[in-house]
């Protein structure tokens, strides 16, 4: 049972050799910690034996409290109210399974489905989630979505939030974090397909595999992005989320059965290797060569790939190569699954402006001997594999950029209610409210477009989605990265010098995200190319559908 103390008891521990403080009615022993305090010992000794809540929250954010609470808290004040027991979202899924969402109604000899009473219940809005900051969190749609949100958010809060700043500085995420995502079934749900139960026994606790949909995938990506680190998200999802789907969808069954279980379970890594030193968006003109041996059993691969996320850790490389003659353009592109164990594969880490812990890599292939069984799709037909994969990749970037925008907004809103200037809180200045309003309107408008595209994508087959949604997704990719850049800048203005300081301080998230902006504006297609593609492809498709001008 947790210890309780009176205020007088705490007040007796006010000397440097016996130093306690109170934060939000919890009692902390800082006797040993004071020598490690970044702000020095004196500032702590001045509040020894006292309630230091106001001073603490003036200079720190919640992640600092969570990080040090386990080792420093010794109890609570006896006046602290007992917290109400927290419960996960109400599981209406089981209730609905026993009710009729649709009932049969017979009229004039015809049997027509009509909504039953359970359909009304299913459509009831869920309670607002999170810290109740307006526009700080999106809404969800069914009980399985709310349950999943609770599950993944609890995991992120426990495992990631208080550590991510330190991980980013060290450019390394502990491998057990990635493995835990696999064991909990989250990785298997992030492939843009139905949940692949035939390839893994690990499933998500809160959602039956048969009920998994594209909005569940959106939620997992969104909640991981609350950590406010593109490096972290790309470390655990970057290479996997774009390198694995082509193999799952287009690889030969024997190849899929051999390598995917270890990947989905988090035991091995995979990445996508398309971009080259001489070109990124111009995929049709890539130069990495794959020549078929005389016996027709292997491809010999030579070439370089650049800015490859997760490459330094990956065992598998889903690689775009040229198998056609020079000048064959898109009709000479193939995709090979190259394995590091084949030899001739070398990788080195690249230092970039942002996403430090993502493992951005320069990859060199030298006479790599790849069995023809590792061909993904058909020879010289790889361009279509790559193009269909772009939609899934860009949707991931969109989801992440929008949550990062929300983090910038939410952190700014909280800080504006804390910081005082010229005798009043920042929030009370109209110019600050204007900045917050401009951030919120762009986030919510972009998110509504995202929801529309997610719904359409999950109700179309892959080819139809590639044709009809490629343009809108490209447009939204540009819209969200522009929104992210705007929110990062406005948040930086609100935080002032704190957003220019690296680390886990109050402005640490904003500083980190500001560095990540370009990593979202350029990869997956730069804003300029995306905006042009959004109109060009949409017009081309709609002309074929009968557009009247």
C-alpha positions as CSV (number, residue, x, y, z in Angstrom):
1,X,0.0,0.0,0.0
2,X,1.3,3.5,-0.9
3,X,2.6,5.6,2.0
4,X,0.8,8.8,2.9
5,X,2.3,11.9,4.7
6,X,1.0,15.0,6.2
7,X,2.2,18.4,5.0
8,X,4.0,18.9,8.3
9,X,5.9,15.6,7.8
10,X,7.0,16.7,4.3
11,X,8.0,20.1,5.6
12,X,10.5,18.4,8.0
13,X,12.5,17.1,5.0
14,X,13.8,20.4,3.7
15,X,17.6,20.1,4.1
16,X,20.0,19.3,1.3
17,X,20.9,16.0,3.0
18,X,17.2,15.1,3.4
19,X,15.2,16.8,0.6
20,X,11.6,16.1,-0.3
21,X,9.2,18.1,-2.4
22,X,5.5,17.8,-3.4
23,X,4.2,17.8,-7.0
24,X,0.5,17.4,-7.5
25,X,0.1,16.0,-4.0
26,X,2.6,13.3,-4.6
27,X,5.8,13.2,-2.5
28,X,9.2,12.9,-4.0
29,X,12.6,12.3,-2.3
30,X,15.2,14.2,-4.3
31,X,18.1,13.8,-1.9
32,X,20.2,11.8,-4.2
33,X,18.7,13.1,-7.5
34,X,19.5,16.8,-6.8
35,X,23.1,16.4,-7.9
36,X,21.9,15.1,-11.3
37,X,19.3,17.8,-11.8
38,X,20.1,19.7,-15.1
39,X,19.1,23.0,-13.4
40,X,21.4,22.6,-10.5
41,X,20.8,21.8,-6.8
42,X,19.9,25.2,-5.4
43,X,16.7,25.5,-7.3
44,X,15.5,22.3,-5.7
45,X,16.7,23.2,-2.3
46,X,14.7,26.4,-2.4
47,X,11.5,24.4,-2.5
48,X,12.6,21.7,-0.1
49,X,9.7,20.4,2.1
50,X,7.2,22.5,0.0
51,X,4.7,22.1,-2.7
52,X,6.7,22.7,-5.9
53,X,3.9,22.0,-8.4
54,X,3.8,25.4,-9.9
55,X,7.6,25.6,-10.3
56,X,7.7,22.1,-11.7
57,X,5.1,22.6,-14.4
58,X,6.6,25.9,-15.4
59,X,9.7,24.2,-16.6
60,X,8.8,20.6,-17.3
61,X,6.3,18.5,-19.3
62,X,4.4,15.3,-18.3
63,X,7.0,13.0,-19.8
64,X,9.6,14.1,-17.3
65,X,7.3,13.3,-14.4
66,X,6.5,9.9,-15.8
67,X,10.2,9.1,-16.4
68,X,11.4,9.8,-12.9
69,X,8.2,9.0,-10.9
70,X,8.9,5.3,-10.4
71,X,12.3,5.8,-8.7
72,X,11.7,9.1,-6.9
73,X,8.1,9.0,-5.6
74,X,7.9,7.9,-1.9
75,X,4.2,8.4,-1.4
76,X,1.4,11.0,-1.5
77,X,-0.1,13.6,0.8
78,X,-2.8,12.3,3.1
79,X,-5.1,15.0,1.7
80,X,-4.9,13.6,-1.9
81,X,-8.3,12.3,-3.1
82,X,-8.3,8.7,-4.1
83,X,-8.5,8.3,-7.9
84,X,-11.6,6.8,-9.4
85,X,-10.9,3.4,-10.9
86,X,-10.2,3.7,-14.6
87,X,-11.8,1.3,-17.0
88,X,-11.1,0.6,-20.7
89,X,-13.7,1.7,-23.2
90,X,-17.0,-0.2,-22.8
91,X,-16.9,-3.3,-25.0
92,X,-20.1,-2.9,-27.0
93,X,-18.8,-5.4,-29.5
94,X,-19.8,-8.4,-27.5
95,X,-23.2,-6.9,-26.8
96,X,-23.8,-6.1,-30.5
97,X,-22.9,-9.7,-31.5
98,X,-25.9,-10.8,-29.5
99,X,-28.3,-8.2,-31.0
100,X,-29.7,-7.7,-34.5
101,X,-28.2,-4.7,-36.2
102,X,-30.4,-5.5,-39.2
103,X,-33.9,-7.0,-39.0
104,X,-36.0,-8.5,-41.8
105,X,-39.2,-6.7,-42.7
106,X,-41.7,-8.4,-45.0
107,X,-43.9,-6.2,-47.1
108,X,-45.8,-7.2,-50.3
109,X,-44.1,-10.6,-50.5
110,X,-40.6,-9.0,-50.4
111,X,-38.0,-9.4,-47.5
112,X,-36.0,-6.2,-47.0
113,X,-33.4,-5.5,-44.4
114,X,-34.2,-2.6,-42.1
115,X,-32.1,-1.1,-39.2
116,X,-32.7,-2.9,-35.9
117,X,-32.4,-1.2,-32.4
118,X,-28.8,-2.3,-32.2
119,X,-27.9,-0.2,-35.3
120,X,-29.0,2.9,-33.4
121,X,-26.7,2.0,-30.5
122,X,-23.8,1.3,-32.8
123,X,-24.2,4.8,-34.3
124,X,-24.1,6.6,-31.0
125,X,-21.1,8.9,-30.7
126,X,-18.2,7.8,-28.4
127,X,-17.0,9.9,-25.6
128,X,-14.1,12.3,-26.3
129,X,-10.7,10.7,-25.7
130,X,-7.4,12.0,-24.3
131,X,-6.7,15.2,-22.4
132,X,-10.0,16.8,-23.6
133,X,-8.1,19.5,-25.5
134,X,-10.4,20.7,-28.4
135,X,-9.1,19.3,-31.7
136,X,-6.4,17.4,-29.8
137,X,-7.6,14.0,-30.8
138,X,-9.7,12.6,-33.7
139,X,-13.0,10.7,-33.2
140,X,-13.5,7.0,-33.9
141,X,-16.3,5.0,-35.2
142,X,-17.0,1.6,-33.5
143,X,-16.2,-0.1,-30.2
144,X,-13.3,-2.1,-31.7
145,X,-11.7,1.2,-32.8
146,X,-12.0,2.7,-29.3
147,X,-10.7,-0.5,-27.7
148,X,-7.7,-0.6,-30.0
149,X,-7.0,3.1,-29.4
150,X,-7.0,2.3,-25.6
151,X,-4.7,-0.7,-26.1
152,X,-2.1,1.0,-28.3
153,X,-2.1,4.3,-26.4
154,X,-1.5,2.5,-23.1
155,X,1.4,0.7,-24.6
156,X,2.9,3.9,-26.1
157,X,2.5,5.7,-22.8
158,X,4.1,2.9,-20.8
159,X,7.0,2.0,-23.2
160,X,7.7,4.9,-25.4
161,X,6.7,8.4,-24.2
162,X,9.3,9.0,-21.4
163,X,12.1,7.4,-23.4
164,X,11.7,8.7,-27.0
165,X,13.8,11.8,-26.6
166,X,16.7,9.8,-25.2
167,X,16.4,7.2,-28.0
168,X,16.3,9.9,-30.7
169,X,19.5,11.5,-29.3
170,X,21.2,8.1,-29.3
171,X,19.9,7.4,-32.8
172,X,18.8,4.0,-31.5
173,X,15.5,2.4,-30.5
174,X,15.9,-0.8,-28.3
175,X,15.2,-3.8,-30.5
176,X,12.7,-5.2,-28.0
177,X,10.3,-2.3,-28.8
178,X,10.0,-3.5,-32.4
179,X,9.8,-7.1,-31.3
180,X,7.0,-6.3,-28.8
181,X,5.0,-4.7,-31.6
182,X,5.3,-8.0,-33.4
183,X,4.4,-10.1,-30.4
184,X,1.3,-8.0,-29.7
185,X,0.1,-8.4,-33.3
186,X,0.4,-4.7,-34.3
187,X,2.9,-5.3,-37.1
188,X,0.7,-7.8,-38.9
189,X,-2.1,-5.3,-39.0
190,X,-0.2,-2.6,-40.8
191,X,0.0,-4.0,-44.3
192,X,-3.0,-2.5,-46.1
193,X,-4.6,-5.9,-46.3
194,X,-6.9,-8.2,-44.3
195,X,-5.2,-9.5,-41.1
196,X,-2.8,-12.3,-42.3
197,X,-3.7,-15.0,-39.7
198,X,-2.2,-17.6,-42.0
199,X,1.3,-16.1,-41.4
200,X,1.3,-15.4,-37.7
201,X,-0.3,-16.6,-34.5
202,X,0.2,-13.2,-32.9
203,X,-3.0,-11.2,-33.0
204,X,-4.2,-7.9,-31.5
205,X,-5.8,-8.4,-28.2
206,X,-8.6,-5.8,-28.6
207,X,-9.7,-6.6,-32.2
208,X,-10.7,-10.0,-33.6
209,X,-8.6,-10.6,-36.8
210,X,-11.8,-11.0,-38.9
211,X,-13.0,-7.5,-37.9
212,X,-9.7,-5.7,-38.7
213,X,-10.2,-2.9,-41.2
214,X,-8.3,0.1,-42.6
215,X,-9.4,2.4,-39.8
216,X,-7.7,0.0,-37.3
217,X,-4.5,0.4,-39.2
218,X,-5.0,4.2,-39.2
219,X,-5.4,4.2,-35.4
220,X,-2.2,2.2,-34.7
221,X,-0.1,4.5,-36.9
222,X,-1.7,7.6,-35.5
223,X,-1.2,6.5,-31.9
224,X,2.5,5.6,-32.5
225,X,2.9,9.0,-33.9
226,X,1.8,10.7,-30.7
227,X,5.4,10.0,-29.5
228,X,6.3,13.1,-31.6
229,X,9.2,11.5,-33.3
230,X,9.5,10.7,-37.0
231,X,12.6,8.7,-36.1
232,X,10.7,6.4,-33.7
233,X,7.8,5.9,-36.1
234,X,10.1,5.2,-39.1
235,X,12.2,2.9,-37.0
236,X,9.3,0.6,-36.1
237,X,7.1,1.1,-39.2
238,X,9.2,2.8,-41.9
239,X,10.9,0.0,-43.7
240,X,8.4,-2.6,-42.7
241,X,5.3,-0.7,-43.8
242,X,6.6,-0.1,-47.3
243,X,8.9,-3.1,-47.8
244,X,6.6,-5.9,-46.7
245,X,3.3,-5.3,-48.6
246,X,4.8,-5.9,-52.1
247,X,6.1,-9.2,-51.0
248,X,2.9,-10.2,-49.3
249,X,0.7,-9.2,-52.3
250,X,3.0,-10.2,-55.2
251,X,5.6,-12.6,-53.9
252,X,5.5,-16.4,-54.7
253,X,3.8,-18.5,-52.0
254,X,7.0,-20.3,-51.1
255,X,8.9,-17.0,-50.6
256,X,6.0,-15.5,-48.6
257,X,5.7,-18.6,-46.3
258,X,9.5,-18.7,-45.8
259,X,10.2,-15.1,-44.7
260,X,7.1,-13.3,-43.6
261,X,6.3,-15.1,-40.3
262,X,9.7,-13.9,-38.9
263,X,9.0,-10.4,-40.2
264,X,5.4,-10.2,-38.9
265,X,6.5,-11.5,-35.5
266,X,9.2,-8.8,-35.2
267,X,12.2,-11.2,-35.3
268,X,13.6,-9.9,-38.6
269,X,13.5,-6.6,-40.5
270,X,12.7,-5.7,-44.1
271,X,13.0,-2.4,-46.0
272,X,12.1,-0.9,-49.4
273,X,15.0,0.0,-51.7
274,X,13.9,2.1,-54.7
275,X,15.6,5.6,-54.4
276,X,19.0,5.9,-55.9
277,X,21.8,8.5,-55.7
278,X,20.7,9.9,-59.1
279,X,16.9,9.8,-58.7
280,X,14.0,9.5,-56.4
281,X,10.5,10.2,-57.8
282,X,11.7,9.3,-61.3
283,X,11.3,5.6,-60.7
284,X,11.0,4.7,-64.4
285,X,14.7,5.7,-65.0
286,X,16.4,3.9,-62.1
287,X,19.8,2.3,-62.9
288,X,20.4,-0.6,-60.5
289,X,21.0,-3.5,-62.8
290,X,19.8,-7.1,-62.5
291,X,21.1,-9.5,-65.2
292,X,19.8,-13.0,-65.6
293,X,22.4,-15.7,-65.6
294,X,22.8,-18.0,-68.7
295,X,21.2,-20.9,-66.9
296,X,18.2,-18.7,-66.0
297,X,18.3,-19.5,-62.3
298,X,19.7,-16.3,-60.8
299,X,19.8,-12.5,-61.2
300,X,23.2,-10.8,-60.7
301,X,22.5,-7.4,-59.1
302,X,24.8,-4.4,-59.1
303,X,23.9,-0.8,-58.1
304,X,23.4,1.6,-55.2
305,X,20.3,2.7,-53.2
306,X,20.2,5.9,-51.1
307,X,18.1,7.2,-48.2
308,X,16.8,3.6,-47.5
309,X,14.9,3.6,-44.2
310,X,15.9,0.8,-41.8
311,X,18.5,-0.5,-44.2
312,X,21.2,-0.9,-41.7
313,X,19.2,-3.4,-39.6
314,X,17.4,-5.2,-42.4
315,X,17.9,-8.8,-43.5
316,X,15.6,-8.3,-46.5
317,X,15.5,-5.6,-49.2
318,X,12.5,-5.3,-51.5
319,X,14.5,-3.8,-54.3
320,X,13.5,-2.1,-57.6
321,X,16.0,-3.2,-60.4
322,X,16.3,-2.8,-64.1
323,X,16.0,-6.1,-65.9
324,X,15.1,-4.6,-69.3
325,X,17.5,-3.1,-71.8
326,X,18.8,0.5,-71.5
327,X,16.1,3.0,-72.4
328,X,13.3,0.5,-71.5
329,X,11.9,2.9,-68.9
330,X,9.0,1.7,-66.8
331,X,8.7,-1.4,-69.0
332,X,12.1,-2.7,-67.9
333,X,11.6,-2.5,-64.1
334,X,11.4,-5.6,-61.9
335,X,11.2,-6.1,-58.1
336,X,13.5,-8.5,-56.3
337,X,13.6,-9.6,-52.7
338,X,17.3,-9.4,-51.9
339,X,18.6,-11.1,-48.7
340,X,21.6,-9.8,-46.9
341,X,22.8,-13.4,-46.4
342,X,23.3,-13.8,-50.1
343,X,26.5,-11.7,-49.9
344,X,27.6,-8.6,-51.7
345,X,25.2,-6.4,-49.7
346,X,26.8,-3.6,-47.8
347,X,25.1,-0.8,-45.8
348,X,26.2,2.4,-44.0
349,X,24.2,4.8,-41.9
350,X,23.5,8.3,-43.3
351,X,23.4,11.3,-41.0
352,X,20.3,13.4,-41.8
353,X,18.6,16.6,-40.6
354,X,15.8,14.7,-38.8
355,X,14.4,11.3,-38.1
356,X,17.7,10.4,-36.4
357,X,16.7,7.0,-35.0
358,X,15.1,5.7,-38.3
359,X,18.3,4.2,-39.7
360,X,18.6,6.0,-43.0
361,X,21.0,4.0,-45.1
362,X,23.2,4.0,-48.2
363,X,23.0,0.5,-49.7
364,X,25.5,-1.0,-52.2
365,X,24.8,-4.2,-54.1
366,X,27.9,-5.9,-55.7
367,X,27.4,-9.0,-57.8
368,X,24.6,-10.2,-55.5
369,X,23.3,-13.6,-56.7
370,X,19.5,-13.6,-56.3
371,X,17.4,-16.7,-57.1
372,X,14.7,-16.2,-59.7
373,X,12.3,-17.4,-57.0
374,X,12.8,-14.1,-55.2
375,X,11.2,-12.2,-58.1
376,X,8.3,-10.2,-56.7
377,X,5.6,-10.0,-59.4
378,X,6.6,-10.6,-63.0
379,X,9.8,-9.7,-64.8
380,X,9.7,-6.2,-66.3
381,X,6.3,-5.6,-64.7
382,X,7.6,-4.3,-61.4
383,X,6.6,-0.7,-62.1
384,X,3.0,-1.6,-61.3
385,X,4.0,-3.3,-58.1
386,X,5.8,-0.1,-57.1
387,X,3.0,2.2,-58.1
388,X,0.3,0.3,-56.1
389,X,2.6,0.3,-53.1
390,X,2.9,4.1,-53.3
391,X,-0.7,4.6,-52.2
392,X,-0.1,2.7,-48.9
393,X,3.2,4.4,-48.3
394,X,1.8,7.9,-48.8
395,X,-1.2,7.1,-46.6
396,X,1.2,6.2,-43.8
397,X,3.0,9.5,-44.3
398,X,-0.3,11.4,-44.3
399,X,-1.4,9.8,-41.0
400,X,1.9,10.5,-39.3
401,X,2.1,14.1,-40.5
402,X,-1.4,14.9,-39.3
403,X,-0.7,13.5,-35.8
404,X,2.5,15.4,-35.7
405,X,0.5,18.5,-36.6
406,X,-1.9,17.7,-33.8
407,X,1.0,17.3,-31.3
408,X,2.3,20.7,-32.3
409,X,-1.2,22.2,-31.8
410,X,-2.0,20.3,-28.5
411,X,1.4,21.1,-27.0
412,X,0.9,24.8,-28.0
413,X,-2.6,24.9,-26.5
414,X,-1.3,23.5,-23.2
415,X,1.7,25.8,-23.0
416,X,-0.4,28.8,-23.9
417,X,-2.5,28.1,-20.8
418,X,0.6,27.9,-18.6
419,X,3.0,30.6,-19.8
420,X,2.3,34.2,-18.7
421,X,3.5,37.3,-20.5
422,X,2.7,41.0,-19.8
423,X,0.5,40.0,-16.9
424,X,-1.7,37.4,-18.5
425,X,-1.5,33.9,-20.0
426,X,-0.4,33.5,-23.6
427,X,-3.8,32.1,-24.5
428,X,-5.4,35.4,-23.5
429,X,-3.6,37.2,-26.3
430,X,-5.7,37.2,-29.5
431,X,-2.8,36.7,-31.8
432,X,-2.0,33.4,-30.0
433,X,-5.6,32.2,-30.3
434,X,-5.5,33.0,-34.0
435,X,-2.4,30.8,-34.4
436,X,-4.2,28.0,-32.6
437,X,-7.3,28.4,-34.7
438,X,-5.4,28.4,-38.0
439,X,-3.6,25.2,-36.9
440,X,-6.8,23.4,-35.9
441,X,-8.8,24.3,-39.0
442,X,-6.1,22.9,-41.3
443,X,-5.7,19.7,-39.2
444,X,-9.4,18.9,-39.1
445,X,-10.0,19.7,-42.8
446,X,-7.1,17.4,-43.8
447,X,-8.2,14.7,-41.4
448,X,-11.7,14.6,-42.9
449,X,-10.2,14.1,-46.4
450,X,-8.0,11.3,-44.9
451,X,-11.1,9.5,-43.5
452,X,-12.8,9.8,-46.8
453,X,-9.9,8.2,-48.7
454,X,-9.4,5.5,-46.1
455,X,-13.1,4.5,-46.4
456,X,-12.9,4.5,-50.2
457,X,-9.6,2.5,-50.3
458,X,-10.9,-0.3,-48.1
459,X,-14.0,-0.7,-50.4
460,X,-12.0,-0.8,-53.7
461,X,-9.7,-3.5,-55.0
462,X,-6.0,-2.6,-55.4
463,X,-6.2,-1.7,-59.1
464,X,-9.2,0.5,-58.8
465,X,-7.7,2.2,-55.8
466,X,-4.4,2.8,-57.6
467,X,-6.3,4.4,-60.5
468,X,-9.0,6.4,-58.8
469,X,-7.3,7.3,-55.6
470,X,-3.7,7.8,-56.7
471,X,-4.4,11.5,-57.6
472,X,-6.4,12.4,-54.4
473,X,-3.8,10.6,-52.2
474,X,-1.0,12.5,-53.8
475,X,-2.9,15.8,-53.2
476,X,-3.5,15.0,-49.6
477,X,0.1,14.0,-49.1
478,X,1.1,17.5,-50.1
479,X,-1.8,19.1,-48.1
480,X,-0.8,17.3,-44.9
481,X,3.0,18.0,-45.1
482,X,2.3,21.6,-45.8
483,X,0.0,21.6,-42.7
484,X,2.7,19.9,-40.7
485,X,5.2,22.5,-41.6
486,X,2.8,25.3,-40.8
487,X,1.9,23.8,-37.4
488,X,5.6,23.2,-36.5
489,X,6.4,26.8,-37.3
490,X,3.5,28.3,-35.4
491,X,4.2,26.0,-32.4
492,X,7.8,27.2,-32.5
493,X,6.6,30.8,-32.4
494,X,4.4,30.1,-29.4
495,X,7.1,28.2,-27.5
496,X,9.8,30.7,-28.3
497,X,13.3,29.8,-27.2
498,X,12.1,26.5,-25.7
499,X,11.4,25.1,-29.1
500,X,15.0,25.8,-30.1
501,X,16.3,23.7,-27.3
502,X,17.0,20.0,-27.9
503,X,16.0,17.4,-25.3
504,X,13.0,16.4,-23.2
505,X,12.1,19.9,-21.9
506,X,8.8,21.6,-22.5
507,X,9.6,22.5,-26.1
508,X,11.5,19.3,-26.9
509,X,8.7,17.8,-29.0
510,X,8.4,20.9,-31.1
511,X,12.2,21.1,-31.7
512,X,12.3,17.5,-32.7
513,X,9.3,17.7,-35.0
514,X,10.6,20.9,-36.7
515,X,13.7,18.9,-37.7
516,X,11.5,16.1,-39.1
517,X,9.4,18.4,-41.4
518,X,11.5,17.9,-44.5
519,X,11.6,14.2,-44.0
520,X,7.8,14.2,-44.6
521,X,7.7,16.9,-47.3
522,X,10.2,15.1,-49.7
523,X,10.1,11.3,-49.3
524,X,7.2,9.5,-50.9
525,X,7.1,12.3,-53.5
526,X,7.9,15.9,-53.0
527,X,5.1,18.4,-52.6
528,X,5.6,19.9,-56.0
529,X,5.5,16.5,-57.7
530,X,2.5,15.4,-55.6
531,X,0.4,18.5,-56.4
532,X,1.1,18.0,-60.2
533,X,0.4,14.3,-60.0
534,X,-2.8,14.9,-58.1
535,X,-4.3,16.8,-61.0
536,X,-2.6,15.1,-63.9
537,X,-3.5,11.5,-62.8
538,X,-7.1,12.5,-61.8
539,X,-7.8,14.1,-65.1
540,X,-6.3,11.2,-67.0
541,X,-8.4,8.7,-65.1
542,X,-11.6,10.7,-65.4
543,X,-11.2,11.2,-69.1
544,X,-11.1,7.4,-69.4
545,X,-14.3,7.3,-67.3
546,X,-16.1,9.7,-69.6
547,X,-15.3,13.2,-68.3
548,X,-17.3,15.9,-70.1
549,X,-15.5,19.2,-70.7
